[in-house]
């Protein structure tokens, strides 16, 4: 559905360190910084990117926004979460675990990245 997701970061190197650590747990290579100072992570179906806002204002999180990363199992979500906490992220919401609702059973782990963006690792349980 999406070609790419780009989020704001105030310190690209700090955010790159954080995302390199958590995305490595999901099998992705470290981000690549282009000549404009943006950082890109390439997947087979899309791109995730970090940039300083082009309007010159500080990056800020989207209130009510969450970016979810698919993971293969609960253990991958836990490793993702631990790597995030160890690399400048902050825990938010409930601890990693199973959530049920709307006929779905999900394993979720939530973090705030160094710029305050809310992200999660999601595994759909059988």
C-alpha positions in Angstrom: 0.0 0.0 0.0 2.8 2.5 0.8 5.9 3.3 -1.2 7.7 4.9 1.7 7.4 6.5 5.1 9.5 9.5 6.0 9.6 11.0 9.5 11.3 14.0 11.0 14.4 13.8 13.1 16.3 16.6 14.9 19.6 14.7 15.1 20.0 12.3 12.1 23.0 10.6 13.5 21.3 9.9 16.9 18.1 8.7 15.1 20.2 6.6 12.7 21.9 4.8 15.6 18.5 4.1 17.1 16.9 2.8 13.8 20.0 0.9 12.8 19.7 -1.0 16.1 16.0 -1.8 15.9 15.8 -2.5 12.2 18.8 -4.8 12.3 16.7 -7.0 14.6 14.2 -7.3 11.8 16.9 -8.2 9.2 17.5 -4.7 7.6 20.9 -3.2 6.7 22.1 0.0 8.3 20.6 3.2 6.9 22.3 5.1 4.1 22.8 8.8 4.3 22.4 10.8 1.1 24.0 14.0 0.0 21.1 16.0 1.6 21.7 14.4 5.0 18.6 12.2 4.9 18.8 8.6 6.1 17.2 5.7 4.1 16.4 2.1 4.9 15.5 0.0 1.9 13.1 -3.0 2.0 11.9 -5.2 -0.8 8.5 -3.4 -0.8 9.3 0.1 0.4 11.5 2.7 2.0 11.7 4.1 5.5 13.5 7.4 5.8 14.6 10.1 8.3 15.0 13.7 7.5 15.3 17.1 9.2 12.2 19.0 8.3 12.6 21.1 5.2 10.8 24.1 6.7 13.6 24.6 9.2 11.4 24.0 12.2 12.2 21.3 14.8 10.9 17.8 14.1 8.0 16.8 16.3 6.0 13.7 16.7 2.5 13.4 15.2 0.1 13.3 18.1 -2.1 10.3 17.5 0.3 8.8 14.9 2.0 5.4 15.2 4.2 3.7 12.6 4.1 -0.1 12.9 6.8 -2.5 11.8 5.8 -6.1 11.1 7.7 -8.8 12.9 7.7 -12.5 12.5 7.1 -13.5 16.1 6.9 -12.2 19.7 10.6 -12.8 20.2 11.5 -10.5 17.4 9.3 -7.8 18.9 11.0 -8.2 22.2 14.5 -8.0 20.6 13.3 -4.9 18.7 12.0 -3.3 21.9 15.2 -4.1 23.9 17.4 -2.7 21.1 15.4 0.5 21.0 15.6 1.0 24.8 19.4 0.4 24.6 19.8 3.0 21.8 18.0 6.1 22.9 14.4 5.1 22.7 11.8 5.3 25.5 9.1 2.9 26.5 5.5 4.0 26.0 2.1 2.4 26.4 1.9 -1.0 28.1 5.0 -3.4 28.2 5.3 -5.6 25.2 2.7 -8.3 25.1 -0.6 -9.7 23.6 -3.5 -7.3 23.0 -6.9 -8.5 21.9 -9.8 -6.6 20.3 -12.0 -6.4 17.2 -11.5 -10.1 16.8 -7.7 -9.9 16.5 -5.0 -11.1 18.8 -1.8 -9.1 18.4 1.6 -9.1 20.0 2.7 -5.4 20.3 5.8 -3.6 21.6 5.8 0.3 21.6 8.6 2.8 21.7 9.2 6.5 21.3 12.2 7.2 19.0 14.8 9.9 19.9 12.6 12.6 18.2 9.5 11.4 20.0 7.8 9.5 17.1 5.7 6.6 18.4 6.5 3.3 16.7 5.6 -0.3 17.4 6.5 -3.8 16.4 3.5 -5.9 15.6 3.0 -9.6 15.2 -0.4 -11.0 14.3 -1.0 -14.1 16.5 -2.7 -17.2 15.2 
